[in-house]
Structure formats: C-alpha cells, structure tokens
C-alpha cells in the first residue's frame, strides 16, 4: 500500500496502480528490463495491472512471464473500457498511468492520474485529464517510490 496525506485532498490509501502499456511503459511495444524490474518492485507494495490494447501484439512476449496482471481491452470504446476497469477495482484506491487518448477517462477517474510524456508523446486530452504530468517512464516509478513527491505536487 502507498499512503498519501495530501493537504486539500485528505488521506488516500493506494492499493492499485494501473498502467497503460504502449507509450507509457513501452516504446514501440518493447518494455526495457529496467522497467520490468521496477514493475516487479512496485508489485511488492501494491497490486499492479497492465491495461492494454496491445497495439504491437507484444504484451505476452514482453510481460507474460512476469507475474504482473495483464488485462487486454479491445475496440470499440477503449477509453470507456479502461474507465470501467478503474471503477471496478475502486477509483478511490487506484493510481492510473497513461499517455494516450484512450487513457483520458481512466486518468480522470482514478484518485490520482499520471500522464507520461516519453518518445511517443502524449495526447493533449490525456495531459488535461491527469493530476500529474511527468517526462519519461522512469519518472513515474520515482514518484511512486517517493510518495512525498506526489503530496508536494498535489497539495492545495
């Protein structure tokens, strides 16, 4: 669990972190070994789920043996399906991480939405719907491993 006491928002107990894959933690469908290790370390604190449309068809080869939960979504209405998933697992205890247009609703729904801008960029709508915007995949894990940074960014 990740505990956050954010002035103006109150106490938040994070039980889940849901990641979009492509553009968020993968580039061109590939997840680096460093990111795989960071996901495994995070899984020791919270439930981690990869929520993906699997654009490149690589999720099984990249993450299938990792033990990290993978949930595939399909067209149409990818954004709604991601939003519904966040609602199902509990938006008040979930951080959502994404970068694309199909991530916008889940970024807004989750108690904390983090938009990642990396080499694939980020949709303007994802940026607008996030609570925090970071540059680079590693920055997300830095925030999650140092929750006081989240508190400092979101305090009112």
C-alpha positions as CSV (number, residue, x, y, z in Angstrom):
1,X,0.0,0.0,0.0
2,X,1.1,3.6,-0.7
3,X,-0.2,6.1,1.9
4,X,-0.8,9.7,0.8
5,X,-1.9,12.5,3.0
6,X,-2.5,15.3,0.6
7,X,-3.5,18.7,2.1
8,X,-6.8,19.7,0.4
9,X,-7.5,16.1,-0.6
10,X,-7.1,14.1,2.6
11,X,-5.8,10.6,3.3
12,X,-5.6,8.2,0.4
13,X,-4.6,4.6,0.6
14,X,-3.4,3.3,-2.8
15,X,-3.9,-0.4,-3.3
16,X,-3.7,-0.5,-7.1
17,X,-1.6,1.1,-9.8
18,X,-2.9,0.6,-13.4
19,X,-0.6,1.2,-16.3
20,X,-1.3,1.7,-19.9
21,X,1.5,-0.1,-21.8
22,X,2.4,1.4,-25.2
23,X,3.8,4.9,-24.9
24,X,3.6,4.7,-21.1
25,X,6.0,1.9,-20.1
26,X,6.8,0.5,-23.5
27,X,8.2,2.1,-26.6
28,X,7.2,0.5,-29.9
29,X,5.8,-2.4,-27.9
30,X,9.0,-3.2,-26.0
31,X,9.4,-2.9,-22.3
32,X,13.0,-2.5,-21.1
33,X,14.5,-4.8,-18.4
34,X,14.8,-1.8,-16.1
35,X,11.1,-1.1,-16.3
36,X,10.2,-4.8,-15.8
37,X,12.3,-4.7,-12.6
38,X,10.6,-1.5,-11.4
39,X,7.2,-3.1,-12.0
40,X,8.2,-6.2,-10.0
41,X,9.4,-4.0,-7.2
42,X,6.2,-1.9,-7.2
43,X,4.2,-5.2,-7.1
44,X,5.6,-5.8,-3.7
45,X,3.7,-2.7,-2.4
46,X,0.5,-2.6,-4.4
47,X,-1.4,-4.6,-7.0
48,X,-0.1,-3.7,-10.4
49,X,-2.1,-4.2,-13.6
50,X,-1.2,-3.6,-17.2
51,X,-4.3,-2.4,-19.1
52,X,-3.5,-2.5,-22.8
53,X,-5.0,-2.5,-26.3
54,X,-1.7,-4.3,-27.2
55,X,-1.2,-2.2,-30.3
56,X,2.0,-4.0,-31.3
57,X,0.9,-7.5,-30.2
58,X,3.9,-7.9,-27.9
59,X,2.4,-7.9,-24.4
60,X,2.7,-11.7,-23.9
61,X,6.3,-11.9,-25.1
62,X,7.3,-8.9,-23.1
63,X,5.4,-9.4,-19.9
64,X,3.7,-12.8,-20.0
65,X,6.1,-14.5,-17.6
66,X,6.4,-11.5,-15.2
67,X,3.6,-12.4,-12.9
68,X,2.1,-8.9,-13.4
69,X,-1.6,-8.9,-14.1
70,X,-2.4,-8.1,-17.8
71,X,-5.9,-7.0,-18.9
72,X,-6.5,-6.6,-22.6
73,X,-9.1,-4.3,-24.0
74,X,-10.4,-4.2,-27.5
75,X,-12.1,-1.7,-29.8
76,X,-14.5,-0.1,-29.8
77,X,-14.8,2.2,-26.8
78,X,-11.3,1.5,-25.4
79,X,-11.4,4.6,-23.2
80,X,-14.7,3.6,-21.7
81,X,-13.4,0.1,-21.1
82,X,-10.4,1.4,-19.3
83,X,-12.6,3.8,-17.3
84,X,-14.9,0.9,-16.3
85,X,-11.9,-1.2,-15.2
86,X,-10.8,1.6,-12.8
87,X,-14.3,1.9,-11.4
88,X,-14.5,-1.9,-10.9
89,X,-11.3,-2.1,-8.9
90,X,-12.0,1.1,-6.9
91,X,-11.1,4.5,-8.2
92,X,-10.5,5.9,-4.7
93,X,-7.7,3.5,-4.1
94,X,-6.2,3.5,-7.6
95,X,-3.5,5.4,-9.4
96,X,-3.8,5.3,-13.2
97,X,-0.8,5.9,-15.5
98,X,-1.2,6.6,-19.2
99,X,-0.4,8.8,-22.2
100,X,-3.0,8.2,-25.0
101,X,-6.4,9.4,-26.0
102,X,-7.8,6.1,-24.8
103,X,-6.4,6.7,-21.3
104,X,-8.1,10.0,-20.7
105,X,-11.1,8.7,-18.9
106,X,-9.2,6.5,-16.5
107,X,-6.7,9.3,-15.7
108,X,-9.7,11.4,-14.7
109,X,-11.5,8.6,-12.9
110,X,-8.6,7.4,-10.7
111,X,-7.9,9.2,-7.4
112,X,-4.5,10.1,-8.9
113,X,-4.0,10.2,-12.7
114,X,-0.4,10.4,-14.0
115,X,0.3,11.2,-17.7
116,X,3.7,10.1,-19.0
117,X,5.3,12.1,-21.9
118,X,8.0,10.0,-23.5
119,X,9.2,9.3,-27.0
120,X,5.7,8.5,-28.3
121,X,4.4,11.8,-26.8
122,X,1.0,12.1,-25.1
123,X,-2.4,13.2,-26.2
124,X,-3.4,16.7,-25.2
125,X,-6.6,15.3,-23.7
126,X,-4.6,12.9,-21.5
127,X,-2.4,15.8,-20.3
128,X,-5.6,17.8,-19.5
129,X,-7.2,14.9,-17.6
130,X,-4.2,14.0,-15.5
131,X,-3.4,15.2,-12.0
132,X,0.3,15.0,-12.6
133,X,2.3,15.1,-15.9
134,X,5.8,13.6,-15.9
135,X,8.5,13.2,-18.6
136,X,9.9,9.8,-19.1
137,X,8.9,6.3,-17.9
138,X,11.3,6.2,-15.0
139,X,9.8,9.4,-13.5
140,X,6.5,7.5,-12.7
141,X,8.4,5.0,-10.6
142,X,10.4,7.8,-8.9
143,X,7.0,9.3,-7.8
144,X,5.6,6.0,-6.7
145,X,8.7,5.2,-4.7
146,X,8.8,8.6,-3.1
147,X,5.1,9.4,-2.3
148,X,6.1,12.7,-0.7
149,X,6.7,14.0,-4.2
150,X,3.1,13.2,-5.1
151,X,2.0,15.0,-2.0
152,X,4.2,18.0,-2.8
153,X,2.8,18.2,-6.3
154,X,-0.9,17.9,-5.4
155,X,-1.1,19.8,-2.1
156,X,-3.5,22.7,-2.2
